[in-house]
Amino acid sequence: MYEFFDRFYPHILDVQHGKLEHWETQGTQLYKKSTGKLCLLYVYEGQGIMELDGQPYSLAGGSIAQIPVRRKLIIRNSPPGPLRYFMIQYDFKLIKWQGALTRCEEPVEKCLPFELVVPMMDHRGLRSDMQLLYRIWSGKKEGFSGQAKLLFFNLLLRISEQLYEREKDDSAERSIMDCVNYINNHYQESLERGLLARKVSLSRSYFSVLFKKYVGCSPVQYITRVRLDKAMQLLRGSNKSVSVVALEVGYHDPLYFSRVFAREVGVTPRAYREA
């Protein structure tokens, strides 16, 4: 993502503020047969639907939406209140440096390097940036174009940072879920925290923090839960001895297994079977 912005050179064409008064005069929807300018839409209030060539996208407070060129566009309101938004109309080129020389390129696909519609979890800073950008653009004072461009870059930086953090969180969650699946399939084996952490390329301490965040308990607590669930199934569904059941669910010491079982379940394995 950041490599794209290393070459990104924008030119702002207009900055608009769509408010309640706009919807009262224009009706409940915006419609364009074919969009003529690139737009970045930031919704700070309300709910609605954006359709691009018939494909619907939900909009709500905090949504960032890209509107490419040459697309059929419809934006509709949804109850209870109308959309309120800022819209930046812009164009851009890609600049490539070759030593002291530069080459300007037309991008193959004119869009920013993220999905057409993305929800921002923390968009308070975005709203402040957009309000300032709109005021500067509307004031048309000396140097306003350069100021607007810097604010546009700052806005894109905020969006990119949030998306990058989200990608990291998604990657971390996938790693922990992979570990959960491993535990579910290898509960009979020795499952030390260090071994599990190495399998997902994390330090032991950070692995424990992430595991608690995404699973709701520590790795040891989860392993114990899985093993005891399997043990209860075997105790009720087979005639295997307590020692054999302990071994099959990962406990090599039957006495320790019985202590853990009694502590977590409230009765001994034998009493659980006979109940």
C-alpha positions in Angstrom: 0.0 0.0 0.0 2.7 2.5 1.0 4.7 1.8 -2.2 1.7 3.1 -4.2 1.7 6.4 -2.3 5.5 6.8 -2.9 4.5 7.5 -6.5 1.1 9.0 -6.0 0.7 12.6 -7.2 -2.8 14.0 -6.8 -4.6 17.1 -8.2 -7.7 18.1 -6.2 -10.5 19.4 -8.4 -13.2 20.1 -5.8 -14.2 19.5 -2.2 -18.0 19.2 -1.4 -20.0 18.9 1.7 -23.3 17.1 1.4 -25.6 18.1 4.3 -29.2 17.7 5.3 -30.2 20.7 3.2 -28.7 19.0 0.1 -31.0 16.0 0.5 -34.0 18.2 1.1 -33.5 20.0 -2.2 -32.1 17.1 -4.3 -34.5 14.3 -3.0 -33.5 11.0 -1.4 -30.9 9.9 -3.9 -28.0 11.1 -6.1 -27.8 9.6 -9.6 -25.1 9.9 -12.3 -25.4 7.9 -15.5 -21.6 7.9 -15.8 -19.2 9.4 -13.3 -16.8 11.8 -14.8 -14.3 12.4 -11.9 -12.6 10.3 -9.3 -14.2 10.8 -5.9 -13.3 9.9 -2.4 -16.5 10.0 -0.2 -16.3 10.2 3.6 -19.6 9.6 5.4 -19.7 11.0 8.9 -23.4 10.5 9.7 -26.5 8.7 8.6 -27.0 5.4 6.6 -27.5 4.7 3.0 -26.6 2.5 -0.1 -24.2 3.3 -2.9 -24.6 1.4 -6.1 -21.8 1.3 -8.7 -23.0 -0.3 -12.0 -25.7 -2.0 -10.0 -23.4 -3.4 -7.3 -24.7 -2.2 -3.8 -22.4 -1.1 -1.0 -23.7 -0.2 2.5 -22.7 3.3 3.8 -22.8 4.4 7.4 -20.9 6.8 9.7 -17.2 6.2 9.2 -17.4 4.8 5.7 -14.8 5.7 3.2 -15.9 5.1 -0.4 -14.1 5.4 -3.7 -16.1 6.3 -6.8 -14.2 5.5 -10.0 -14.8 7.2 -13.3 -17.2 5.9 -16.0 -19.5 4.1 -13.5 -23.2 4.4 -13.1 -23.7 5.8 -9.6 -26.7 5.9 -7.3 -26.5 7.0 -3.7 -29.7 6.4 -1.6 -30.6 7.4 1.9 -31.8 4.8 4.4 -33.9 5.6 7.6 -33.6 7.1 10.1 -31.6 10.0 8.8 -30.0 11.2 5.6 -26.3 10.7 4.8 -24.0 13.6 5.6 -20.6 13.5 3.9 -17.6 15.2 2.5 -16.6 14.4 -1.1 -13.2 15.1 -2.7 -13.1 15.1 -6.5 -9.5 14.6 -7.7 -7.3 13.1 -10.4 -3.8 11.7 -10.0 -0.7 10.5 -11.9 2.1 8.2 -10.9 5.5 9.7 -10.6 8.6 7.6 -11.1 12.1 9.0 -10.2 15.1 7.9 -12.2 18.1 9.5 -10.6 17.5 13.3 -10.9 14.9 12.8 -13.6 11.2 12.0 -13.2 8.7 10.2 -15.4 4.9 10.8 -15.2 2.7 7.8 -15.8 -1.0 7.3 -16.3 -2.1 4.5 -13.9 -3.6 1.4 -15.5 -6.4 1.4 -13.0 -7.4 4.7 -11.5 -8.2 3.9 -7.9 -6.6 3.9 -4.5 -5.0 0.7 -3.1 -7.9 -0.4 -0.9 -11.5 -1.7 -1.3 -14.1 0.5 -2.8 -15.9 0.9 0.5 -14.1 0.5 3.9 -15.5 1.2 7.4 -13.2 3.2 9.6 -13.4 2.1 13.3 -12.0 5.4 14.6 -12.9 8.2 12.2 -12.9 11.3 14.5 -9.6 12.4 13.1 -10.9 11.9 9.6 -13.8 14.2 10.2 -11.5 16.9 11.6 -9.2 16.7 8.6 -12.2 16.8 6.2 -13.7 19.8 7.9 -10.4 21.7 7.7 -9.9 20.6 4.1 -13.4 21.8 3.1 -12.9 25.2 4.9 -9.5 25.8 3.2 -10.8 24.8 -0.2 -14.0 26.9 0.2 -12.0 30.0 1.4 -9.8 30.0 -1.7 -7.1 32.0 0.0 -3.5 32.2 -1.3 -1.8 28.8 -1.2 -5.1 26.9 -0.6 -4.4 24.3 -3.3 -1.1 23.3 -1.7 -2.6 23.2 1.8 -5.5 21.1 0.4 -3.1 18.6 -1.1 -1.1 18.2 2.1 -4.4 17.6 4.0 -5.4 15.1 1.4 -2.2 13.2 1.9 -2.7 13.3 5.7 -6.2 11.9 5.2 -4.9 9.1 3.1 -2.2 8.4 5.7 -4.9 8.0 8.4 -6.9 5.6 6.2 -3.8 3.6 5.3 -2.6 3.3 8.9 -6.0 2.0 10.1 -6.2 -0.5 7.2 -2.6 -1.6 7.9 -3.4 -2.2 11.6 -6.5 -4.1 10.6 -4.5 -6.3 8.3 -2.1 -7.0 11.2 -5.0 -7.9 13.5 -6.6 -10.1 10.9 -3.2 -11.9 10.4 -2.8 -12.4 14.1 -6.3 -13.7 14.5 -5.7 -16.2 11.7 -2.5 -17.4 13.4 -4.3 -17.9 16.7 -7.2 -19.8 15.0 -4.7 -22.0 13.2 -3.2 -22.8 16.6 -6.7 -23.5 18.0 -7.3 -26.0 15.2 -3.9 -27.6 15.9 -4.8 -28.0 19.6 -8.2 -29.6 18.6 -6.4 -32.1 16.4 -3.4 -32.8 18.6 -4.7 -32.7 22.2 -3.3 -36.1 22.9 0.3 -34.8 22.3 2.5 -32.7 24.5 1.4 -29.1 23.9 3.8 -26.7 25.6 3.2 -22.9 25.2 6.6 -22.5 23.6 5.9 -25.1 20.9 2.6 -23.5 20.0 4.1 -20.1 19.9 6.8 -21.2 17.5 4.3 -22.8 15.2 2.8 -19.4 14.6 6.1 -17.5 14.7 5.3 -15.5 17.9 7.1 -15.0 21.2 5.6 -16.9 24.1 4.4 -13.8 25.9 2.9 -12.2 22.8 1.3 -15.5 21.8 -0.4 -15.7 25.2 -1.7 -12.1 25.0 -3.2 -12.7 21.5 -4.6 -16.1 22.4 -6.5 -14.5 25.4 -7.7 -11.7 23.1 -9.1 -13.9 20.4 -10.1 -17.1 22.3 -11.1 -15.6 25.7 -8.8 -17.8 27.9 -5.2 -18.7 28.2 -3.6 -21.5 26.0 -3.4 -23.8 29.1 -7.0 -23.2 30.0 -8.1 -24.0 26.4 -6.0 -27.2 26.2 -7.4 -28.4 29.5 -11.0 -27.7 28.3 -10.5 -29.6 25.1 -8.9 -32.6 26.8 -11.6 -32.8 29.5 -14.4 -32.5 26.9 -12.8 -35.5 25.1 -12.3 -37.3 28.4 -16.0 -36.9 29.3 -17.0 -38.3 25.9 -14.8 -41.3 26.5 -15.9 -41.9 30.1 -19.6 -41.9 29.1 -19.2 -43.5 25.7 -16.7 -46.4 26.3 -15.6 -48.9 28.9 -12.0 -47.8 28.8 -10.3 -47.4 32.2 -9.6 -44.0 33.7 -5.8 -44.6 33.1 -6.4 -45.3 29.4 -8.8 -42.3 29.0 -6.2 -40.1 30.7 -3.5 -41.3 28.2 -5.7 -40.8 25.2 -6.5 -37.2 26.0 -2.9 -36.2 26.7 -2.3 -36.9 30.4 0.5 -39.4 31.1 -0.1 -39.3 34.8 -3.6 -40.7 35.7 -3.5 -39.3 39.2 -2.8 -35.8 37.9 -5.6 -36.3 35.3 -8.0 -37.2 38.1 -7.1 -34.1 40.1 -7.5 -31.8 37.1 -10.8 -33.5 36.2 -12.2 -33.2 39.7 -11.1 -29.5 40.0 -12.6 -28.5 36.7 -15.7 -30.8 36.5 -16.5 -31.0 40.2 -16.4 -34.8 40.5 -13.9 -37.5 39.9 -13.7 -39.3 36.5 -15.1 -42.5 38.1 -18.0 -40.6 39.7 -18.7 -38.8 36.5 -18.9 -42.1 34.6 -21.3 -43.6 37.2 -23.5 -40.6 37.5 
